[in-house]
Structures are given as structure tokens and as C-alpha cells.
């Protein structure tokens, strides 16, 4: 007859070891989960992040445009000052040489006491003529010395001005490079985010559509100028020039003729009308007459400045629309005038 042994019960120590091992496994599993790759962002999350990055990129682009414009002005100013310094130095050298010649002549004529020279002179008339020449040389020397001192003062001032402009140019160049680096960094971040999506979704986000070809608050269709209310004076030429660029790609820091950023499009269009606009949207927000923020008061050709930092600008064309160069990855097109918060409207 078989004997039945009672199963051996695990000891308390063994139970503790097993329980501890299980707890460790659970903890390790939790750590692995915590360090696992984060979930891919949704299309809407990518859209929000890209919108923010491209808005920041556009603001950096306008800072770059301003720094570039200032650098170009400073380069011209530096060249002019350096030319002035070179001419001033040449004049100073000429005056110094003239003064040395006068001093040498004075030495030659002043080698003998004038009274003794008159006493021994065989021809008093000749002596008097030479004495008058001597006095004239002395007077010339004094005049030359005064001119020399004045020229030296002007030269020192020009050198100080040139040094100050060069120092500002250096600061402007640093700002220019900093803004450029920021633009490129924002664009790279946006590109990395867009890389998580399909090509269709990337295009939809960059073009501001909903992915099915429809548009949210924006209009991507070309507008026929004949359907718009007429603009007055040179504004009509500017509106027509801006609309002619519909479909041209956005490119930061570009002012045409085939690529544009937002303020560059305004500069290009108004240049066609013979009007010179400042380079940045912030500067453009100060030109002409203030129309306020109510777009219903706008007229075709008015500049509509957007965002609290005034980093975007479009041109009102009538029918509640503006034409603008939106952002990287997009093209010159129209949108509803109030699709973005309006900062100010300016009549050029």
C-alpha cells in the first residue's frame, strides 16, 4: 500500500524571497515602461507644436531682417567714414609737409640778426624785400599751424566716429548671426515633428488645411483681381503686384522676385508702386496712417499687422481678405483678414 506524504510546505524564508522577487520584477517592468519611447504625438498635437514653432521662426526672421538692414546701413556708414579718415590723413600729411618747408625757410632767413644784415647789406632795397618775404613766411607758418591743429581735431573726431560705428556693426553682426541660428533651429524642430506624419498630413499642416482639401480659417484659392473692389492711387499698383505673386514659395529673408517672406512681399509690392517701405513687419507697423484694429475700416492696399509682437504682415485686398506670404512650406496666397489677431492696420 502506497504511502501518502503530506506536501512539504515552503518555509517562511522562501516565501519572502519569492515575494521579493515578484516585487522586483514588477518594479523593473514599471521602470522599463517609464523609459519606453513616448507615444507618437497625434496630428493635432503636431499641428499645434508646428504652428508655435513657425510663428517663433517668423519672429526670428523679422529680427534677422532688421539686423541685416541695420548691418547694411552700418557698412555704408563705415565705408564713408573710412574714406573721410583717409582724406583727412592725406590733408594732415600735406599740411605737415608745408609747415616743415616754412620752418626750413624761416631758419635759412633767420640765420643772421636782421639789424646786422641791414647794416652790412649792399642793397637795402633787396634786404627790405627779403624781410617782407620773411614776415610773410612767418604769417604763413602760423596759418598753416592753425590749419594743422584744426585738421588734426577733425581727424580724431572722424576716427572716433568710425570706431563707434564699427563697434555697433560688430554688435549688429552678432545679432544677425543669432537670429539666423534661431530661425534654422526652429525650422529643424518643425521638420522633425512633421517627419512623424504622412506626406499628406505634413502638407495639410503647412498649408493650413484640414487634410481633406478644405480650409479652416484660410483661403488657398487664387483670387482674381477683377472680383475685388478697386484700390486708389499707388495702392492699386501694390495690390496688383502682391496678387501677381500668388503661388510663389515662402522663403525667410526673401524680398522677391520669386520667393518672399511676409514683410518682403510688402516691400516688393509697394516698390512696384514707387513707394519704399521699411524691411520688417515691426517697422511697417509704424508707417503711414493708423487705421486701428477694425478691419471693416481697411481699404485695399492697407498693411495689416498681426500678433502682439507684430511679427507678421499681410496686405488688405478687399472682400475681407488679405494676401500674404504665410510661413515656411507655404506659398503666397490669401486668407481671411481676421484669421489671426490683428495688432494694427496702416494706410501707406
C-alpha positions in Angstrom: 0.0 0.0 0.0 1.4 3.3 -1.1 2.2 5.8 1.5 1.0 9.4 1.1 3.2 12.1 2.3 2.0 15.4 3.1 3.5 18.0 0.7 6.3 20.0 2.2 5.2 23.5 2.9 7.6 26.2 1.8 9.4 27.9 4.5 8.7 31.5 5.6 12.1 32.5 4.2 11.4 31.0 0.8 8.0 32.8 0.7 9.8 36.1 1.5 12.4 35.5 -1.3 9.7 34.7 -3.9 7.6 37.7 -2.9 10.6 40.0 -3.0 11.5 38.7 -6.5 8.0 39.3 -7.8 8.0 42.8 -6.4 11.4 43.5 -8.1 10.0 42.2 -11.4 7.0 44.4 -11.1 9.3 47.4 -10.3 11.6 46.7 -13.2 8.7 46.4 -15.5 7.4 49.7 -14.4 10.8 51.3 -14.9 11.1 49.9 -18.4 7.6 51.2 -19.2 8.5 54.6 -17.9 11.6 54.8 -20.0 10.0 53.4 -23.1 9.7 55.6 -26.2 6.9 58.2 -25.6 3.8 57.7 -27.6 3.9 59.4 -31.1 2.1 62.8 -31.0 -1.2 63.0 -32.7 -1.7 65.0 -35.9 -3.5 67.8 -33.9 -0.6 67.9 -31.3 1.9 68.1 -34.2 -0.1 70.9 -35.8 -0.2 72.9 -32.6 3.6 72.5 -32.0 4.5 73.3 -35.6 2.2 76.3 -35.6 4.0 77.6 -32.5 7.5 76.9 -33.9 6.8 78.5 -37.2 5.4 81.6 -35.5 8.5 81.8 -33.4 10.6 81.2 -36.6 8.8 84.1 -38.3 9.5 86.4 -35.4 13.2 85.4 -35.5 13.2 86.0 -39.3 11.9 89.6 -38.8 14.7 90.1 -36.2 17.1 88.8 -38.8 15.7 91.2 -41.4 16.1 94.2 -39.1 19.6 93.3 -38.1 20.5 92.7 -41.8 19.1 96.1 -42.8 21.0 97.8 -39.9 24.2 96.0 -40.8 24.0 97.2 -44.4 23.4 100.7 -43.3 26.4 100.5 -40.9 28.6 99.0 -43.7 27.9 102.1 -45.9 28.4 104.4 -43.0 31.7 102.7 -42.2 32.9 103.0 -45.8 32.1 106.7 -45.8 33.9 107.4 -42.5 36.9 105.4 -43.6 37.1 107.4 -46.8 36.9 110.6 -44.7 39.6 109.4 -42.4 41.9 108.6 -45.4 41.3 112.0 -47.0 41.8 113.7 -43.6 45.1 111.9 -43.1 46.3 112.9 -46.5 45.4 116.6 -45.8 47.2 116.4 -42.5 50.3 114.9 -44.1 50.2 117.7 -46.7 49.9 120.4 -44.0 52.7 118.9 -42.0 55.0 118.9 -45.0 54.1 122.6 -45.7 54.8 123.5 -42.2 58.2 121.9 -42.3 59.0 123.8 -45.5 58.0 127.1 -43.9 60.1 126.3 -40.9 63.1 125.5 -43.0 62.7 128.8 -44.9 62.5 130.7 -41.6 65.7 129.0 -40.4 67.5 129.9 -43.6 66.4 133.6 -43.5 66.8 133.9 -39.7 70.4 132.8 -39.6 71.7 136.4 -39.1 70.3 139.1 -36.9 68.1 141.3 -39.1 69.7 144.6 -37.9 73.2 143.3 -38.6 72.1 142.0 -42.0 70.7 145.5 -42.8 73.9 147.2 -41.7 76.1 145.0 -44.0 73.7 144.9 -46.9 75.0 146.4 -50.1 71.4 146.8 -51.4 68.9 148.0 -48.7 66.0 147.6 -51.1 66.9 144.0 -51.6 67.1 143.4 -47.9 63.7 145.1 -47.3 62.1 142.9 -49.9 63.6 139.8 -48.3 62.4 140.9 -44.9 58.9 141.3 -46.1 59.1 137.8 -47.5 60.4 136.6 -44.2 57.4 138.2 -42.4 55.1 136.6 -44.9 56.7 133.2 -44.3 56.1 133.6 -40.5 52.5 134.5 -41.1 52.1 131.5 -43.4 53.6 129.3 -40.8 51.1 130.5 -38.2 48.2 130.0 -40.6 49.5 126.5 -41.5 49.9 125.6 -37.8 46.3 126.7 -37.1 45.0 124.6 -40.1 47.1 121.7 -38.9 45.6 121.7 -35.5 42.0 122.0 -36.9 42.6 119.2 -39.3 44.0 117.0 -36.5 40.9 117.7 -34.4 38.6 116.7 -37.3 40.7 113.6 -38.0 40.5 112.5 -34.4 36.7 113.0 -34.4 36.3 111.0 -37.6 38.4 108.2 -36.1 36.2 108.1 -33.0 33.0 108.1 -35.1 34.4 105.3 -37.3 35.4 103.2 -34.2 31.9 103.7 -32.7 30.2 102.6 -36.0 32.5 99.6 -36.2 31.6 98.6 -32.7 27.9 98.9 -33.5 28.4 96.9 -36.7 30.0 94.1 -34.6 27.0 94.0 -32.3 24.6 94.1 -35.2 26.5 91.2 -36.9 26.3 89.1 -33.7 22.5 89.8 -33.6 22.2 88.9 -37.2 24.0 85.6 -36.7 22.0 84.8 -33.5 18.7 85.4 -35.3 19.8 83.3 -38.2 20.7 80.4 -35.9 17.4 80.7 -34.2 15.5 80.6 -37.5 17.3 77.5 -38.6 16.8 75.8 -35.2 13.1 76.4 -35.2 12.8 75.1 -38.8 14.7 72.0 -37.9 12.5 71.3 -34.9 9.4 71.8 -37.0 10.8 69.5 -39.7 11.5 66.8 -37.1 7.9 67.0 -35.8 6.5 66.9 -39.3 8.6 63.8 -40.0 6.4 61.8 -37.7 3.4 62.3 -40.1 2.4 61.2 -43.5 3.2 63.4 -46.5 -0.4 64.3 -46.9 -0.7 65.4 -43.2 2.5 67.4 -43.5 1.2 69.3 -46.5 -2.1 69.8 -44.7 -0.5 71.3 -41.7 1.9 73.6 -43.6 -0.8 74.8 -45.9 -3.3 75.3 -43.1 -5.8 72.8 -44.4 -7.8 70.1 -42.6 -6.2 67.3 -44.7 -9.2 66.7 -47.0 -8.5 69.8 -49.2 -10.9 72.0 -47.3 -9.5 75.1 -45.5 -10.2 76.1 -41.9 -10.0 79.8 -41.4 -7.8 80.3 -44.5 -8.3 80.6 -48.2 -5.8 78.9 -50.5 -7.5 79.6 -53.8 -6.1 82.2 -56.2 -8.1 85.4 -56.2 -9.0 87.1 -59.4 -8.2 90.8 -59.0 -11.3 91.6 -61.2 -13.5 90.3 -58.4 -12.1 92.7 -55.8 -13.1 96.3 -55.1 -10.8 98.9 -56.8 -7.9 100.3 -54.9 -6.9 104.0 -55.1 -3.7 105.6 -56.4 -0.4 103.7 -55.9 -2.2 101.2 -53.6 -3.8 99.8 -56.7 -0.4 99.0 -58.2 0.8 97.5 -54.9 -2.3 95.2 -54.6 -1.9 94.0 -58.2 1.8 93.4 -57.7 1.2 91.4 -54.5 -1.6 89.3 -56.1 0.6 88.6 -59.1 2.9 86.6 -56.7 0.2 84.2 -55.6 1.7 80.7 -55.7 5.3 81.8 -55.2 7.0 80.0 -52.3 7.7 81.5 -48.9 11.3 81.8 -48.1 12.6 83.6 -45.0 14.6 86.8 -45.6 13.5 86.9 -49.2 12.1 90.0 -51.0 11.4 88.5 -54.4 11.1 88.3 -57.3 10.2 84.6 -57.0 10.3 83.9 -53.2 9.1 86.1 -50.3 8.7 86.3 -46.6 5.8 88.3 -45.2 7.4 91.7 -44.9 9.4 91.1 -48.1 6.2 90.7 -50.1 5.0 94.1 -48.8 8.4 95.7 -49.7 8.3 94.2 -53.2 4.7 95.1 -53.9 5.0 98.7 -52.8 8.3 99.1 -54.6 6.5 98.4 -57.8 4.3 101.4 -57.0 7.4 103.6 -56.3 7.0 103.5 -52.5 9.8 102.5 -50.3 8.8 100.5 -47.2 11.0 99.6 -44.2 12.2 96.0 -44.2 10.5 94.5 -41.1 6.9 94.0 -40.1 7.6 95.8 -36.9 8.8 98.8 -38.8 6.0 98.6 -41.3 3.6 98.8 -38.3 4.7 102.4 -37.9 4.4 103.8 -41.4 1.6 105.9 -42.9 -1.7 106.5 -41.0 -3.0 104.4 -38.2 -6.4 102.8 -39.2 -6.8 101.0 -35.8 -7.7 97.3 -35.5 -11.2 97.1 -37.0 -10.6 95.6 -40.4 -14.0 96.9 -41.6 -12.3 100.3 -41.8 -9.5 98.9 -44.0 -9.1 99.8 -47.7 -7.3 97.8 -50.4 -3.6 98.3 -50.1 -3.6 98.8 -46.3 -1.0 96.8 -44.3 -2.5 94.5 -41.7 0.0 93.7 -38.9 -0.6 90.6 -36.8 0.4 89.2 -33.4 1.2 91.1 -30.3 4.9 91.2 -31.3 3.9 92.4 -34.8 5.8 89.5 -36.4 3.5 89.0 -39.4 2.0 91.3 -42.1 -0.4 91.0 -44.9 -2.0 93.4 -47.4 -5.7 94.0 -47.4 -7.2 93.5 -50.8 -10.9 93.9 -50.1 -13.8 91.4 -49.5 -12.5 90.6 -46.1 -9.2 89.1 -47.4 -5.5 89.8 -47.2 -2.7 88.5 -49.5 0.4 87.4 -47.6 3.4 85.1 -47.5 2.3 82.8 -44.7 5.3 80.7 -43.5 7.9 78.0 -44.3 6.4 75.3 -46.6 3.6 77.5 -47.8 3.1 79.9 -50.8 1.9 83.4 -51.3 -1.9 83.3 -51.0 -4.9 84.9 -49.5 -6.6 84.4 -46.1 -9.4 85.9 -44.2 -8.3 89.2 -42.7 -9.3 88.3 -39.2 -7.8 84.7 -39.2 -5.1 86.0 -36.9 -5.2 88.5 -34.1 -4.7 92.0 -35.7 -2.3 94.3 -34.0 -2.7 97.4 -36.2 -3.7 98.4 -39.7 -1.6 101.0 -41.5 -2.5 103.1 -44.6 0.6 103.8 -46.6 
